[in-house]
């Protein structure tokens, strides 16, 4: 899946959109997208501290 095919303005937007589909997925590229899901995962984890 490429950015232009999905109508995303950026790889960051593409990463968010794919995550909202509700399915597991693997990111294999492009290189600038590889770190984005990790950053989002950390941000979401920090927003919901364990009790």
Contact map, one row per residue, 1 for C-alpha under 8 A:
111011000000000000000000000000000000000000000000000
111111000000000000000000000000000000000000000000000
111111111110010000000000000000000000000000000000000
011111111000000000000000000000000000000000000000000
111111110000000000000000000000000000000000000000000
111111110000010000000000000000000000000000000000000
001111111000000000000000000000000000000000000000000
001111111110110000000000000000000000000000000000000
001100111110110000000000000000000000000000000000000
001000011111110000000000000000000000000000000000000
001000011111111000000000000000011000000000000000000
000000000111111100000000000000001001000000000000000
000000011111111110000000000000000000000000000000000
001001011111111111000000000000000000000000000000000
000000000011111111100000000000001001100000000000000
000000000001111111110000000000000000000000000000000
000000000000111111111000000000000000000000000000000
000000000000011111111000100000000000000000000000000
000000000000001111111110000000000000000000000000000
000000000000000111111100000000000000000000000000000
000000000000000011111110000000000000000000000000000
000000000000000000111111000000000000000000000000000
000000000000000000101111100000000000000000000000000
000000000000000000000111110000000000000000000000000
000000000000000001000011111000000000000000000000000
000000000000000000000001111100000000000000000000000
000000000000000000000000111110001100000000000000000
000000000000000000000000011111100100000000000000000
000000000000000000000000001111111100000000000000000
000000000000000000000000000111111100000000000000000
000000000000000000000000000111111110000000000000000
000000000010000000000000000011111111000000000000000
000000000011001000000000001011111111100000000000000
000000000000000000000000001111111111110000000000000
000000000000000000000000000000111111111000000000000
000000000001001000000000000000011111111100000000000
000000000000001000000000000000001111111110000000000
000000000000000000000000000000000111111111000000000
000000000000000000000000000000000011111111100000000
000000000000000000000000000000000001111111110000000
000000000000000000000000000000000000111111111000000
000000000000000000000000000000000000011111111100000
000000000000000000000000000000000000001111111110000
000000000000000000000000000000000000000111111111000
000000000000000000000000000000000000000011111111100
000000000000000000000000000000000000000001111111100
000000000000000000000000000000000000000000111111100
000000000000000000000000000000000000000000011111110
000000000000000000000000000000000000000000001111111
000000000000000000000000000000000000000000000001111
000000000000000000000000000000000000000000000000111
